[in-house]
Amino acid sequence: MSGEQPHPAVQKLLDAEALRDGLATFARLVDAKRWSEMSRVFTDDVTFDYGDQGSQTGLAALVATFRRYLDVCGPTQHLIGSIQIEVGDDDTALTGAYVQARHQGVGPLAAETFDTNGEYVDSWIRGPEGWRITARQSRWATMSGNAAVLFPR
């Protein structure tokens, strides 16, 4: 029976899985530095606050923020877990997910790392292409290691 909508409880489970997949896609895209593909996860008018530059708007500004830090370091790995999901009845959702991000240095800092731990609180909207993040609030709990990995002088 094609064309039938799933039961609302089943749809919420499908949506939750799509949101988890969106977070995993973000981690893989950011670690691979595939900046041109960030529209697979974020809306063009995304608002965000990564904690150091205040609230900003726009996908181009978000990518510039990623590049500001990650283009100056070596490999990174963003681990996302302990995901909590609230799917609304109006094509919106809210997720809270812990993040642990390891950043490797380059050149003379190649043996150094800088780790950040915190939470991404994301607001999502379902559109024609699927779920996208419309707002991200980064809440950092701890940082350790050599900050020069991300903040070279």
C-alpha positions in Angstrom: 0.0 0.0 0.0 2.3 2.7 -1.2 1.5 6.4 -0.5 0.2 5.6 3.0 1.6 7.6 5.9 3.2 5.6 8.7 1.5 5.6 12.1 2.5 8.8 14.0 4.5 6.7 16.5 6.4 5.0 13.7 7.0 8.4 12.0 8.5 9.8 15.2 11.0 6.9 15.3 11.9 7.4 11.6 12.4 11.1 12.3 14.6 10.4 15.3 16.7 8.1 13.2 17.0 10.8 10.5 18.1 13.4 13.2 20.7 11.0 14.5 22.0 10.5 11.0 22.1 14.3 10.5 24.4 14.6 13.5 26.6 11.8 12.3 26.7 13.4 8.9 27.8 16.7 10.4 30.7 15.0 12.3 31.9 13.2 9.2 31.7 16.3 7.0 33.4 18.6 9.5 36.2 16.1 10.1 36.7 15.6 6.4 36.6 19.4 5.9 34.0 19.1 3.2 32.8 22.6 3.7 30.8 22.8 0.4 28.5 20.0 1.7 27.4 21.6 5.0 24.0 22.5 3.4 23.3 18.8 3.8 23.0 19.5 7.6 22.3 23.2 8.0 19.8 25.7 6.6 21.2 28.7 4.6 19.9 31.0 7.4 21.2 29.0 10.3 21.8 30.9 13.5 24.6 29.7 15.8 26.8 30.5 18.7 30.0 28.6 19.2 30.9 30.6 22.3 33.7 32.8 21.2 32.2 35.2 18.6 28.7 35.5 19.9 25.5 34.8 18.0 25.9 34.7 14.2 23.7 34.0 11.2 24.1 32.3 7.9 25.7 29.1 6.5 28.6 31.1 5.0 29.4 32.5 8.5 29.2 29.1 10.0 31.5 27.5 7.5 33.9 30.5 8.0 33.9 29.7 11.8 34.7 26.0 11.1 37.5 27.0 8.7 38.9 29.6 11.1 39.8 26.8 13.5 40.0 23.6 11.5 41.9 24.8 8.5 44.8 25.6 10.8 45.0 22.2 12.5 45.5 18.7 11.3 43.0 15.9 11.6 40.0 16.1 13.9 37.5 13.7 15.2 34.1 14.9 16.5 32.4 12.2 18.6 28.7 12.8 19.1 26.6 10.8 21.6 24.1 10.8 24.5 21.6 12.2 22.0 18.2 13.4 23.3 15.5 14.1 20.7 12.2 15.8 20.8 10.2 15.6 17.6 7.4 18.1 17.3 4.1 17.6 15.5 4.9 20.6 13.2 8.0 19.4 11.2 10.4 20.8 13.9 12.6 19.0 16.3 15.1 19.7 19.1 18.2 17.7 19.8 20.8 17.8 22.6 24.0 15.9 22.0 27.3 15.6 23.8 30.3 16.3 21.7 33.9 15.4 22.2 36.2 16.9 19.6 39.9 16.1 19.3 42.1 18.3 17.2 45.6 17.3 16.2 48.3 19.8 15.6 50.4 20.3 12.4 54.0 21.1 11.7 55.9 21.7 15.0 52.7 20.9 16.9 52.0 17.6 15.1 52.4 15.7 18.4 50.0 18.0 20.3 46.3 17.8 20.7 43.5 20.1 21.9 40.3 18.6 23.1 36.9 20.2 23.6 33.9 18.6 25.4 30.4 20.0 25.6 27.0 19.9 24.1 25.3 20.9 20.8 21.7 22.0 21.3 20.2 22.1 17.8 16.8 23.2 16.5 15.8 21.4 13.3 13.2 21.9 10.6 12.0 19.3 8.0 12.0 20.6 4.5 11.8 19.1 1.0 15.4 17.8 1.3 14.8 16.4 4.8 15.9 17.6 8.3 18.2 20.6 8.6 19.6 22.4 11.6 18.2 26.0 11.8 19.9 26.9 15.1 22.9 25.6 17.0 24.0 26.5 20.5 27.4 25.1 21.5 27.9 24.8 25.3 31.5 23.9 26.1 32.2 22.2 29.4 35.9 21.5 29.3 39.0 22.1 27.2 42.3 20.5 27.5 45.6 20.2 25.8 47.6 22.7 23.8 45.3 25.5 22.6 47.9 26.6 20.0 46.6 23.7 17.9 43.5 25.8 17.2 44.8 29.2 18.1 48.2 29.6 16.5 50.0 32.9 17.1 
